[in-house]
Amino acid sequence: MRSILYIIAVILIIGWAIGTFAYAAGSLIHVLLVIAVIAFILGLLRKDAPTV
């Protein structure tokens, strides 16, 4: 149970830091979000591809 609370605390701190810097660098956050979505989709496509 302690590790779950630790993980939640770390996620909240990271979210707070991103929120703080997002006001100053909003376009950078959007670019990183788009890159992350593209990487996620490519990862799904490559995982489903049959191996020869």
N, C-alpha and C positions, 0 to 999 in steps of 0.2 A: 504493500500500500504506500510505503514511503517513496518508492521509485516513481509511482504514478503521479504523486503530488509534485515530486521534483521535476518530472517531465512537463507537467502542466505549468509549473512556475517558470520554467525556461521558455516555453512557448509564449507565455504571456509577456515575459520580458522582451523577447525578440519581437513580438508584435508591437509592443510599446515603442521600441527603438525604431522599427520600420515606420510606424505612424508618425513619430517625431520627425524623421528625416524626409518622409513622403511630402510633407508640406513644402519643404525647401526644394526637393528634387522629384516632383511628381511625375515628370515624363520618364525619368530613369526607372522608377518603380514599374510603370506600365510596360516599358521595353523588357525589363527582366521578367515580368509576368507573361508576356507573349512568348519569350524564349522558353520559359518553363513549360508552357502549354504545348509548344511545338516539340520539345524534347520528350514530354510525356506521350504524345501521340506517336512519335517515331519509335519510342520504346515499346508501345503496344503493338505496332505494326511489325516490328522486328521479332517480337516474341512469338507472334502467331504464325510467322512465316515457317513453312516446313523446311527441315534440314535435309540436305541431299548427301 
